Structure formats: C-alpha cells, structure tokens
Amino acid sequence: MEEHVHNPSGAHVGEILVWTDQEATLAALEFAWTTDKMPTALPTVMRSRLHWPS
C-alpha cells in the first residue's frame, strides 16, 4: 500500500509505504521522498488517499 505525499502547493514530494507481514500485520512504515533535500520530519496527515495495488 502506498500514500502519495504532496506539499501545500500540490507538488508530489514523496510516498508513505506501508509494509505488512503475511498475516497483514503492520511490519514497517517508510517515507520515500522525491525531493533533493532530505526531510526533517514525517508529513502530517491532512487529506490522504491510499492506493492498494490490485
């Protein structure tokens, strides 16, 4: 599962990746940023749309 992260201007700046084990238990969260500068904090959750691959 992944959630696209956008800055206040609407530009795509990364993704939150949700990793689960075989029983669908949360195993890890990962913030993959697409900007040149590494972020210093995780993005806030204001409006989100989760994408579950089929």
Summary of the structure (lengths in Angstrom):
residues: 54
radius of gyration: 12.1
end to end distance: 9.9
largest distance: 37.8
contacts: 90
relative contact order: 0.32
helix: 0%
strand: 44%
